[in-house]
Amino acid sequence: MSDLTGKKYLITGGTGGLGSATVAHLLAQGADCHVTWVFESELEGFSHQDRVQLHKVDCTNEQSVGELYQSLD
């Protein structure tokens, strides 16, 4: 397993099944994860809320995505 301590990852769709598994894998390796979400209902089954940075972002909106990337600098 790689050591990803100090590395940042942005996972869009990270609150879904596959995305949540990806987040769990990255967290287990020490990564800092940033996860996007749109609807409150997405967070209900997401078990990693206390270990990631959550960003409410509509990834179909260019301005919203641009603002997200600026906030990550």
N, C-alpha and C positions, 0 to 999 in steps of 0.2 A: 504494500500500500504506500502511496506517495504521501509526503508531508506537504500539505497545501497551506500551512500556517502563514498568515499575512497576505494571502492571495484573495482577491475579490472576484466574485462571480455574480452575474446578473442572470437570473432564471425567469424568463417570461413563461407564464403558465405553470409556475412552480407550486401552485396550490392544488393542482389536479393530481391524479394518480401517478402518472409517469414523472411529472415535475416534482412531486413530493418525494418520490423515491430518489430522484437525482439530488435534491436538496439534502436528504438524509445521508447519502453517500458522500457528498462534498463536506458536510459538517463533520462527519466521522473522520475525515482526513484533515480537519483543522481549518477549512476554508471559511471566509467571511462571505455569507450569502445575502444577496439582495433579491427579493422576490416581488414580482408585480401581481396585482390583483385589480379587479374591476368591481365586482359585486360582493356585498357583505356575506352572502351565502357561501362564497368560495372559502371563506375563513373558518366556517363551522367545523369542517373535518380536518383542517390543517393543523397538525400537531407540533409544528416547529415555530410557532409564532414568537415564542420567547427567546429563540436562538438566531433569528434572522432580522434583517431590516426589511420592513414591508413598505411598498410603494403603491399607492392607488394610482394606476395609470391605464388609460385606454390606449393600447398599443396600435389601434387603427387610426389614431389621431397624431399626425406628425408633430404638432406643437407640444402635445403632452409628452411624447417620447423625447423630444429635444430638451424639454425642461427636466426630465428625469436624468438624462445624460449630463446635463450641466450640474445637477445636484450631486452627482457621483464624483466629480473632480476633487 
